[in-house]
Amino acid sequence: MSQLILYYQPDCHLCDEAEALMLAVGLAESYQKVA
């Protein structure tokens, strides 16, 4: 299984939206958040 990587920066509105979208479509277990 391939894993998605979310490159996250504090106070990043687009990062927050991307994470919310992945959660909304059911990918909560399929990505790794990297700060």
N, CA, C and O of each residue as an XYZ file, in Angstrom:
140
protein
N       0.850     -1.184      0.000
C       0.000      0.000      0.000
C       0.890      1.239      0.000
O       1.803      1.348      0.819
N       0.635      2.151     -0.892
C       1.413      3.386     -0.927
C       0.853      4.352      0.108
O      -0.327      4.306      0.458
N       1.718      5.215      0.582
C       1.310      6.176      1.603
C       1.519      7.592      1.090
O       2.534      7.891      0.460
N       0.563      8.450      1.360
C       0.668      9.859      0.997
C       1.434     10.596      2.085
O       1.355     10.233      3.258
N       2.166     11.620      1.703
C       2.902     12.438      2.656
C       2.392     13.867      2.558
O       2.363     14.454      1.477
N       1.992     14.418      3.693
C       1.549     15.808      3.770
C       2.667     16.613      4.419
O       2.929     16.475      5.614
N       3.317     17.447      3.632
C       4.354     18.335      4.162
C       3.641     19.526      4.790
O       3.066     20.362      4.094
N       3.688     19.586      6.104
C       2.881     20.537      6.868
C       3.748     21.622      7.483
O       4.820     21.342      8.020
N       3.284     22.857      7.405
C       3.954     23.981      8.054
C       2.952     24.655      8.985
O       1.783     24.813      8.631
N       3.405     25.055     10.177
C       2.497     25.753     11.103
C       1.932     27.023     10.452
O       2.601     27.683      9.657
N       0.719     27.337     10.802
C       0.032     28.537     10.294
C      -0.107     28.549      8.772
O      -0.104     29.615      8.158
N      -0.226     27.386      8.172
C      -0.383     27.271      6.722
C      -1.841     26.916      6.421
O      -2.275     25.790      6.660
N      -2.583     27.877      5.900
C      -4.007     27.666      5.624
C      -4.220     26.543      4.602
O      -5.130     25.730      4.762
N      -3.398     26.492      3.565
C      -3.553     25.446      2.552
C      -3.232     24.066      3.119
O      -3.851     23.077      2.727
N      -2.273     23.994      4.034
C      -1.949     22.719      4.679
C      -3.152     22.220      5.482
O      -3.488     21.037      5.441
N      -3.796     23.136      6.212
C      -4.975     22.776      6.993
C      -6.102     22.300      6.085
O      -6.785     21.326      6.401
N      -6.299     22.977      4.964
C      -7.346     22.578      4.022
C      -7.045     21.219      3.398
O      -7.946     20.399      3.222
N      -5.784     20.986      3.067
C      -5.399     19.698      2.482
C      -5.643     18.572      3.472
O      -6.145     17.512      3.098
N      -5.292     18.794      4.732
C      -5.510     17.767      5.748
C      -7.003     17.513      5.953
O      -7.420     16.360      6.068
N      -7.803     18.560      6.000
C      -9.248     18.415      6.161
C      -9.854     17.655      4.988
O     -10.750     16.832      5.180
N      -9.376     17.920      3.779
C      -9.876     17.230      2.595
C      -9.535     15.740      2.650
O     -10.376     14.901      2.327
N      -8.310     15.408      3.056
C      -7.929     13.995      3.154
C      -8.769     13.275      4.200
O      -9.146     12.120      4.003
N      -9.065     13.943      5.306
C      -9.920     13.339      6.324
C     -11.345     13.165      5.802
O     -11.987     12.151      6.076
N     -11.839     14.145      5.054
C     -13.211     14.115      4.543
C     -13.436     12.983      3.545
O     -14.529     12.421      3.481
N     -12.415     12.648      2.771
C     -12.582     11.594      1.763
C     -12.145     10.224      2.279
O     -12.083      9.259      1.517
N     -11.843     10.142      3.575
C     -11.552      8.848      4.180
C     -10.112      8.393      4.091
O      -9.843      7.192      4.139
N      -9.183      9.318      3.964
C      -7.769      8.941      3.872
C      -7.025      9.135      5.193
O      -5.802      9.277      5.198
N      -7.750      9.141      6.307
C      -7.134      9.410      7.608
C      -6.017      8.428      7.935
O      -5.044      8.805      8.589
N      -6.131      7.192      7.502
C      -5.121      6.174      7.794
C      -4.088      6.048      6.684
O      -3.186      5.215      6.779
N      -4.199      6.858      5.635
C      -3.357      6.672      4.448
C      -2.298      7.742      4.249
O      -1.606      7.737      3.231
N      -2.155      8.658      5.198
C      -1.144      9.693      4.995
C      -0.304      9.906      6.246
O      -0.722      9.619      7.368
N       0.876     10.412      6.010
C       1.799     10.747      7.086
C       2.030     12.253      7.044
O       2.273     12.817      5.977
N       1.955     12.893      8.183
C       2.137     14.343      8.283
C       3.591     14.624      8.668
O       4.067     14.144      9.697
N       4.289     15.397      7.846
C       5.694     15.730      8.078
C       5.802     17.235      8.271
O       5.365     18.017      7.427
N       6.390     17.627      9.397
C       6.537     19.063      9.681
C       7.864     19.573      9.183
O       8.166     20.757      9.332
